[in-house]
Amino acid sequence: MKRYRSYRLSLGWQILIGLVLGIILGVIFYENKMAITAMQNIGNMFIGLIQMIVLPIVVSCLTVGIANMGDIKQLGRVGGKTLLYFEIMTTIAIALGLLIGNVFHPGTFIDIHQLHSTDISQYVSTAKSAKSTGIWSTLMGIIPTNFFKSLSDGDMMPVIFFSVFFGLGTAAIGKQGKVIVDFLDAVSQVMFRVTNWVMHTAPIGVCALIGVTVAQMGLSALAPLGYFILLAYATMVIFILVFMGLVAKLFKFRLWDLLSVIKDEAILAFSTASSEATLPRLIDKMDKFGVSQGIVSFVIPTGYTFNLDGSAIYQSLAALFLAQAYHIDLSLGQQITLLVVLMITSKGMAGVPGASFVVLLATISTIGVPMSGLTFIAGIDRLVDMGRTAVNVVGNSLATVVIAKSEHEFSEEKSQNYLADIRANKKTA
């Protein structure tokens, strides 16, 4: 009897198929309120499933990782290196966006007043509240007065802060803490299993999320801003291939190996425009790739809030785009000021919903651009958000390897074995 070889699509291919189907459905149901509502609800259900598992994984993995690390000096060193690395890469990303904007002048090729405007009132109110709190309130907000309230609100940084100290305290009590470590390790394994189940619904969630975007906006709305969108994506690709590639080479590993490990997560981040959707699987994969659990559990959740390279590129490029569209000629000094302001505001508003857009609202007034200018690019924000989210995910994955290698907490043997398994699975698929 002839035996037929069975083929099974990888998650990445399933998500891409969902993406294409979502675009088709969006075109078919353009401005159909019933279809838009249905797709919006399905997409929100998928994001809700992801949000359900993110914080339990962060708390369990980070506590176990810090407890196993057990050395407060090492933790301080890792934390310092991580924040310094994030700041350097974010600054490079902002500078690259400004450079590309100055070279290719995307804003000079359009008439800003002929573009379709979009309501941004929700972002305006968020920006005002974020401005009023200031940097000190942001720093104070990292310390949770009620850990369980932070969990229920989904505030990542207070949860990380508590988990770090809880992990250190667990390590400090010695053998008695082993019960807590074993329990939370079991919790993390359970949540990773749940994550695998949830990921089976990813193609449906992606289809719905991209479908509602296209159905609300329509493909024709992209044409006037097509050059800006293409330039934003080209800049992000340059940042990954050139700057991230140089960092990988400096720390003696191949960026392509890392990309092959996280390709499904990058596609998922691109399709959903949500870093949360990738965080559980990213923690699991980077651990399998050879990074020690303590570093993975600390760097990735922290980077989710502070290391937003893709967002930094978009913010600087969009600010320059709007200035050019309004025929505002920015001097070198003004652009340096813009770079500094973006560095501060992007950190001060970390974790704010729609943070990239809110940062732009808080920033463009410093260069004389009317706030109403953002209504003309708000419609394509989600499409660009897809790209910048994927860049954020790649950047955080790279950061874990860099920090691990600098601490000699990276297992080359484990990494090569995992890469070999991935290649073997490709051949048998």
C-alpha positions as CSV (number, residue, x, y, z in Angstrom):
1,M,0.0,0.0,0.0
2,K,1.3,3.4,-1.0
3,R,2.1,5.7,2.0
4,Y,1.3,9.4,1.6
5,R,3.4,12.0,3.4
6,S,1.4,14.3,5.6
7,Y,2.1,18.0,5.5
8,R,1.4,20.3,8.4
9,L,1.6,24.1,8.1
10,S,3.7,25.9,10.7
11,L,2.1,28.5,12.9
12,G,3.8,31.2,10.8
13,W,2.2,30.1,7.6
14,Q,-1.2,29.7,9.3
15,I,-0.9,33.3,10.5
16,L,0.1,34.6,7.1
17,I,-2.9,32.8,5.5
18,G,-5.1,34.4,8.2
19,L,-3.6,37.7,7.4
20,V,-4.4,37.4,3.7
21,L,-8.0,36.1,4.4
22,G,-8.4,39.1,6.8
23,I,-7.5,41.6,4.0
24,I,-10.0,39.9,1.6
25,L,-12.8,39.9,4.3
26,G,-12.0,43.6,5.0
27,V,-12.4,44.5,1.3
28,I,-15.6,42.5,1.0
29,F,-17.2,43.9,4.1
30,Y,-15.9,47.5,3.7
31,E,-17.9,49.8,6.0
32,N,-20.3,46.9,6.9
33,K,-21.0,47.7,10.6
34,M,-22.3,44.3,11.5
35,A,-19.2,42.5,10.0
36,I,-16.9,45.1,11.5
37,T,-18.4,44.5,15.0
38,A,-18.2,40.7,14.6
39,M,-14.5,40.9,13.5
40,Q,-13.7,43.4,16.2
41,N,-15.2,41.2,18.9
42,I,-13.4,38.1,17.6
43,G,-10.1,39.9,17.5
44,N,-10.6,41.3,21.0
45,M,-11.4,37.8,22.3
46,F,-8.0,36.6,21.0
47,I,-6.1,39.5,22.6
48,G,-8.0,38.8,25.8
49,L,-6.9,35.2,25.8
50,I,-3.3,36.4,25.4
51,Q,-3.7,39.0,28.2
52,M,-5.1,36.3,30.4
53,I,-1.8,34.3,30.4
54,V,0.8,37.1,30.1
55,L,1.0,38.2,33.8
56,P,1.0,34.7,35.3
57,I,3.9,33.8,33.1
58,V,5.8,37.0,33.9
59,V,5.3,36.6,37.7
60,S,6.2,32.8,37.8
61,C,9.1,32.9,35.4
62,L,10.6,36.1,36.8
63,T,10.3,35.0,40.4
64,V,11.9,31.6,39.7
65,G,14.6,33.2,37.5
66,I,15.6,35.8,40.1
67,A,15.4,33.2,42.9
68,N,17.8,30.9,41.0
69,M,20.1,33.8,40.3
70,G,20.0,34.7,44.0
71,D,22.7,37.4,43.7
72,I,21.5,40.9,44.2
73,K,24.8,42.3,42.9
74,Q,24.4,40.3,39.7
75,L,20.8,41.5,39.4
76,G,21.9,45.1,39.8
77,R,24.6,44.6,37.1
78,V,22.1,43.0,34.7
79,G,19.5,45.7,35.3
80,G,22.1,48.4,34.7
81,K,23.3,46.8,31.5
82,T,19.8,46.2,30.3
83,L,18.6,49.8,30.7
84,L,21.8,51.2,29.2
85,Y,21.5,48.9,26.2
86,F,17.8,49.8,25.8
87,E,18.7,53.5,25.9
88,I,21.5,53.2,23.3
89,M,19.4,51.2,20.8
90,T,16.4,53.5,21.2
91,T,18.5,56.6,20.6
92,I,20.0,55.0,17.5
93,A,16.4,54.2,16.3
94,I,15.3,57.8,16.8
95,A,18.3,59.1,15.0
96,L,17.9,56.7,12.1
97,G,14.2,57.9,11.7
98,L,15.4,61.5,11.6
99,L,18.1,60.7,9.1
100,I,15.8,58.9,6.7
101,G,13.2,61.7,7.0
102,N,15.8,64.3,6.2
103,V,17.2,62.3,3.2
104,F,13.9,61.3,1.6
105,H,11.5,64.1,2.7
106,P,8.3,62.1,2.8
107,G,6.2,65.1,3.9
108,T,7.0,67.3,0.9
109,F,5.2,65.1,-1.6
110,I,1.6,65.4,-0.2
111,D,-1.0,68.1,0.5
112,I,-1.8,67.6,4.1
113,H,-5.2,69.2,3.7
114,Q,-6.3,66.7,1.1
115,L,-5.9,63.8,3.5
116,H,-8.7,62.1,5.3
117,S,-8.8,63.0,9.0
118,T,-9.5,60.5,11.8
119,D,-10.8,61.1,15.3
120,I,-8.0,61.1,17.8
121,S,-9.9,62.3,20.9
122,Q,-9.1,59.1,22.9
123,Y,-5.3,59.7,22.4
124,V,-5.6,63.4,23.2
125,S,-7.1,62.7,26.6
126,T,-4.5,60.0,27.3
127,A,-1.7,62.4,26.3
128,K,-3.0,65.1,28.6
129,S,-3.2,62.8,31.6
130,A,0.2,61.4,30.8
131,K,1.7,64.9,30.6
132,S,0.1,65.9,33.9
133,T,1.6,63.0,35.7
134,G,5.2,63.7,34.7
135,I,8.4,61.6,35.0
136,W,8.4,61.5,38.8
137,S,4.8,60.1,39.0
138,T,5.9,57.5,36.4
139,L,8.9,56.4,38.5
140,M,6.7,56.3,41.6
141,G,4.1,54.3,39.8
142,I,6.7,51.5,39.3
143,I,6.4,50.7,43.0
144,P,3.2,48.8,43.7
145,T,1.2,49.9,46.7
146,N,-1.1,47.0,46.0
147,F,0.4,44.1,44.0
148,F,-2.9,42.5,43.3
149,K,-4.4,45.8,42.0
150,S,-1.4,46.0,39.6
151,L,-2.1,42.5,38.5
152,S,-5.8,43.3,37.8
153,D,-4.9,46.6,36.0
154,G,-2.3,44.8,33.9
155,D,0.5,47.2,35.0
156,M,3.7,45.5,33.9
157,M,6.4,47.5,35.6
158,P,4.9,47.3,39.2
159,V,4.4,43.5,38.7
160,I,8.1,43.2,37.5
161,F,9.3,45.3,40.5
162,F,7.4,43.1,43.0
163,S,8.4,39.8,41.3
164,V,12.1,40.8,41.4
165,F,12.0,41.5,45.2
166,F,9.9,38.4,45.8
167,G,12.4,36.3,43.9
168,L,15.3,37.8,45.9
169,G,13.4,37.2,49.2
170,T,12.7,33.6,48.1
171,A,16.4,33.0,47.5
172,A,17.3,34.6,50.8
173,I,15.4,32.1,52.9
174,G,17.3,29.1,51.5
175,K,15.7,25.7,51.6
176,Q,12.3,27.0,52.7
177,G,12.1,29.0,49.5
178,K,12.4,25.8,47.4
179,V,8.7,25.1,47.9
180,I,7.8,28.5,46.4
181,V,10.3,28.0,43.5
182,D,8.9,24.5,42.7
183,F,5.3,25.7,42.8
184,L,5.9,28.7,40.6
185,D,8.0,26.7,38.2
186,A,5.0,24.3,37.9
187,V,2.7,27.3,37.3
188,S,5.0,28.5,34.5
189,Q,4.9,25.1,32.8
190,V,1.1,25.0,33.0
191,M,0.9,28.5,31.5
192,F,3.2,27.6,28.7
193,R,1.0,24.6,27.9
194,V,-2.1,26.9,27.9
195,T,-0.2,29.3,25.6
196,N,0.3,26.5,23.1
197,W,-3.5,25.9,23.2
198,V,-4.2,29.6,22.8
199,M,-1.8,29.9,19.8
200,H,-4.0,27.5,17.8
201,T,-6.6,30.3,17.6
202,A,-4.0,32.9,16.4
203,P,-4.8,32.6,12.7
204,I,-8.5,33.3,13.5
205,G,-7.6,36.2,15.7
206,V,-5.2,37.7,13.1
207,C,-7.8,37.3,10.4
208,A,-10.3,39.2,12.4
209,L,-7.9,42.0,13.6
210,I,-6.6,42.8,10.1
211,G,-10.1,42.4,8.6
212,V,-11.6,45.0,10.8
213,T,-8.8,47.4,10.1
214,V,-9.2,47.1,6.3
215,A,-13.0,47.2,6.6
216,Q,-13.0,50.4,8.6
217,M,-10.4,52.2,6.5
218,G,-10.5,50.8,3.0
219,L,-7.5,50.2,0.8
220,S,-8.0,53.5,-1.1
221,A,-7.2,55.4,2.0
222,L,-3.6,54.1,1.9
223,A,-2.7,55.6,-1.5
224,P,-1.9,59.2,-0.4
225,L,0.3,58.0,2.5
226,G,1.8,55.0,0.7
227,Y,5.2,56.6,0.4
228,F,5.3,57.3,4.1
229,I,4.3,53.8,4.9
230,L,6.9,52.2,2.6
231,L,9.6,54.5,3.9
232,A,8.7,53.6,7.5
233,Y,8.9,49.9,6.7
234,A,12.2,50.3,4.8
235,T,13.7,52.2,7.8
236,M,12.7,49.4,10.1
237,V,14.2,46.8,7.8
238,I,17.5,48.8,7.7
239,F,17.5,49.0,11.5
240,I,17.2,45.2,11.8
241,L,19.6,44.2,9.1
242,V,22.3,46.9,9.7
243,F,22.2,48.0,13.3
244,M,20.9,44.8,14.9
245,G,23.1,42.8,12.6
246,L,26.2,44.8,13.8
247,V,25.2,44.2,17.4
248,A,24.9,40.5,16.8
249,K,28.2,40.4,15.1
250,L,29.8,42.4,17.9
251,F,28.6,39.7,20.4
252,K,29.6,36.9,18.1
253,F,26.4,35.3,17.0
254,R,24.3,35.3,13.8
255,L,21.3,37.5,13.7
256,W,19.8,35.1,11.1
257,D,19.9,32.3,13.7
258,L,17.9,34.4,16.1
259,L,15.4,35.4,13.4
260,S,14.9,31.7,12.5
261,V,14.0,31.0,16.2
262,I,11.5,33.8,16.6
263,K,10.1,34.0,13.1
264,D,6.6,32.8,14.1
265,E,6.5,35.3,17.0
266,A,7.6,38.1,14.7
267,I,4.8,37.2,12.2
268,L,2.3,37.1,15.1
269,A,3.5,40.5,16.4
270,F,3.2,41.9,12.9
271,S,-0.3,40.5,12.3
272,T,-1.8,41.4,15.6
273,A,0.2,44.6,16.3
274,S,0.4,43.4,19.9
275,S,3.6,42.6,21.8
276,E,1.6,40.9,24.4
277,A,0.6,38.2,21.9
278,T,4.2,37.1,21.6
279,L,5.5,37.6,25.2
280,P,4.7,34.1,26.6
281,R,6.2,32.1,23.7
282,L,9.1,34.5,23.4
283,I,10.1,33.8,27.0
284,D,9.9,30.1,26.4
285,K,11.8,30.2,23.1
286,M,14.7,32.4,24.3
287,D,15.1,30.0,27.3
288,K,15.4,27.1,24.8
289,F,17.7,29.1,22.7
290,G,20.3,29.1,25.5
291,V,19.7,32.3,27.5
292,S,19.5,31.7,31.3
293,Q,16.0,31.8,32.7
294,G,16.8,34.7,35.1
295,I,17.9,37.0,32.3
296,V,15.1,36.0,29.9
297,S,12.5,36.6,32.6
298,F,13.9,40.0,33.4
299,V,14.9,41.4,30.1
300,I,11.9,40.5,27.9
301,P,9.1,41.9,30.2
302,T,11.2,45.0,30.9
303,G,11.9,45.5,27.2
304,Y,8.2,45.1,26.5
305,T,7.8,48.4,28.3
306,F,11.1,50.3,27.7
307,N,12.8,48.9,24.6
308,L,10.6,50.0,21.7
309,D,12.9,50.4,18.8
310,G,10.2,50.1,16.1
311,S,8.1,52.7,17.9
312,A,11.1,55.0,18.2
313,I,11.7,54.9,14.5
314,Y,8.1,55.6,13.7
315,Q,7.8,58.5,16.2
316,S,10.9,60.4,14.8
317,L,10.0,59.7,11.2
318,A,6.3,60.7,11.7
319,A,7.3,63.9,13.5
320,L,9.6,65.0,10.7
321,F,6.9,63.9,8.1
322,L,4.3,66.2,9.7
323,A,6.8,69.1,10.0
324,Q,7.6,68.8,6.3
325,A,3.9,68.5,5.4
326,Y,3.2,71.8,7.2
327,H,6.3,73.3,5.5
328,I,8.1,73.8,8.9
329,D,11.8,73.8,8.3
330,L,13.6,72.3,11.4
331,S,17.1,73.4,12.2
332,L,19.7,70.9,13.4
333,G,19.3,72.2,16.9
334,Q,15.5,71.7,16.8
335,Q,16.0,68.1,15.5
336,I,18.4,67.4,18.3
337,T,15.9,68.8,20.7
338,L,13.2,66.5,19.1
339,L,15.5,63.5,19.6
340,V,16.0,64.3,23.3
341,V,12.3,65.0,23.9
342,L,11.4,61.7,22.2
343,M,13.9,59.8,24.4
344,I,12.2,61.3,27.5
345,T,8.6,61.1,26.5
346,S,8.9,57.5,25.2
347,K,10.1,56.4,28.6
348,G,7.8,58.6,30.6
349,M,4.7,57.1,28.8
350,A,5.8,53.5,28.7
351,G,2.9,51.2,29.2
352,V,0.3,53.9,28.2
353,P,-2.3,52.4,25.7
354,G,-1.5,53.6,22.2
355,A,1.9,54.8,23.5
356,S,3.5,55.6,20.1
357,F,0.7,57.9,19.1
358,V,0.5,59.4,22.6
359,V,4.2,60.2,22.5
360,L,3.7,61.9,19.1
361,L,0.9,64.0,20.6
362,A,3.1,65.1,23.4
363,T,6.1,65.8,21.2
364,I,5.0,67.6,18.0
365,S,4.0,70.7,19.8
366,T,7.7,71.3,20.6
367,I,8.5,71.7,16.9
368,G,5.5,73.8,16.1
369,V,3.3,71.2,14.3
370,P,-0.4,71.6,15.0
371,M,-1.9,68.7,17.0
372,S,-4.6,68.4,14.4
373,G,-1.9,67.2,12.0
374,L,-2.0,63.8,13.6
375,T,-5.6,63.3,12.6
376,F,-4.3,62.8,9.0
377,I,-2.0,59.9,9.8
378,A,-4.2,58.3,12.6
379,G,-5.9,56.1,10.0
380,I,-2.8,54.3,8.9
381,D,-1.4,54.1,12.5
382,R,-2.4,50.5,12.9
383,L,-0.7,49.4,9.6
384,V,2.6,51.0,10.6
385,D,2.0,49.7,14.2
386,M,2.2,46.1,12.8
387,G,5.7,46.8,11.5
388,R,7.0,48.6,14.6
389,T,5.6,45.9,16.9
390,A,7.5,43.2,15.0
391,V,10.7,45.3,15.3
392,N,10.1,45.7,19.0
393,V,9.9,41.9,19.4
394,V,13.1,41.3,17.4
395,G,14.8,44.0,19.4
396,N,13.8,42.5,22.8
397,S,14.9,39.0,21.7
398,L,18.3,40.4,20.6
399,A,18.6,42.2,23.9
400,T,18.3,39.0,25.9
401,V,21.1,37.3,23.9
402,V,23.3,40.4,24.2
403,I,22.8,40.7,28.0
404,A,23.2,36.9,28.5
405,K,26.5,36.9,26.5
406,S,27.8,39.9,28.5
407,E,27.1,37.9,31.7
408,H,28.4,34.6,30.4
409,E,24.9,33.2,30.9
410,F,24.4,32.0,27.3
411,S,24.7,28.3,26.5
412,E,26.2,27.8,23.0
413,E,25.6,24.0,23.2
414,K,21.9,24.5,24.0
415,S,21.6,27.1,21.3
416,Q,23.1,24.9,18.6
417,N,21.0,21.9,19.7
418,Y,17.8,24.0,19.5
419,L,18.8,25.4,16.1
420,A,19.5,21.8,14.9
421,D,16.0,20.8,16.1
422,I,14.4,23.7,14.1
423,R,16.3,22.7,10.9
424,A,15.3,19.0,11.4
425,N,11.6,20.0,11.9
426,K,11.8,22.0,8.6
427,K,13.1,19.0,6.7
428,T,10.4,16.6,8.1
429,A,7.5,19.1,7.7
